[in-house]
Amino acid sequence: MTTWDERFRTGEYPTDPDPSPVLRRYLDTCPDGRALDIATGTGRNAVFLATAGYQVDAIDQSRVGLRIAREKASDRGVDDRINWIQGDVGTYGFPLETYDLITSSFYRAVDRLPDITESLATDGILFVQHHLRTDADIDGGSDSDRYRFAANELLHACLDLTVLYYTERTERRDDDRRSAVAEILARNSSGHFQTYPEIEWA
C-alpha cells in the first residue's frame, strides 16, 4: 500500500495545489486570528491562510508533505506564521475553543468532527471539502467508497453549526481529472436569529 510520504515524494500528489474557490470567496467574511489546517499535506490551505494574515497550526502525518509545505511557505515568506505539527489526525488532541478558522481538504475526518468543532472559538468558521460517492465517471480521489462521503453525510455531521454554504458537485480539476466533491462552510454559533455574510459571485 502506497504511503502518503511516497505519494508526496514521487509527485503523485500536487506539490502546490490551490485552495478551494469557495474558501477564497468566503475568506473576507471569516474572523481574523488563529487558524488550524487539518491534514495539511503540501500546505494547500495553510500557506494560503498564512499569506492572508492568519497564525496557522498545520497538522499532517506525512513528514515529506510537511517538508514540501514548509519549503513553499518559506519561499513565500510566511513560514514564521505557521506551526507545523507532525501527527495523526485520528488521535490528535484538539484544543478547546481555540481557532477562528479551521480548514480540512480531502481528508475524511467525520469521526473527529465533534472534537474539531469543539476546537472552534465562538463564531469561528469550519471549512471542509472532500471526495463524494457517486456513480458518475470520475478519476479523482480514492477508489474505495469507504473513504468518500455519502450523499449529505457531511451536511448532517455539521448541523450543530450554522451552515453558510453547502454543495455536492462534480468538478474538473487543474490536471483535467474529474472529481465528485462535497464542500461545507459553517459557523460555530447558535440561536434562532443569525446573520449571514453577503457574497458577491463572479
Secondary structure, DSSP 8 states (H G I E B T S, - for coil): ---HHHHHHHTSS-SS----HHHHHHGGGS--SEEEEET-TTTHHHHHHHHTT-EEEEEES-HHHHHHHHHHHHHTT-GGGEEEEE--TTT----TT-EEEEEEES---GGGHHHHHHTEEEEEEEEEEEEB--SS---SS-SSGGGSB-TTHHHHHTTTSEEEEEEEEEEE-TTS-EEEEEEEEEES--SS----------
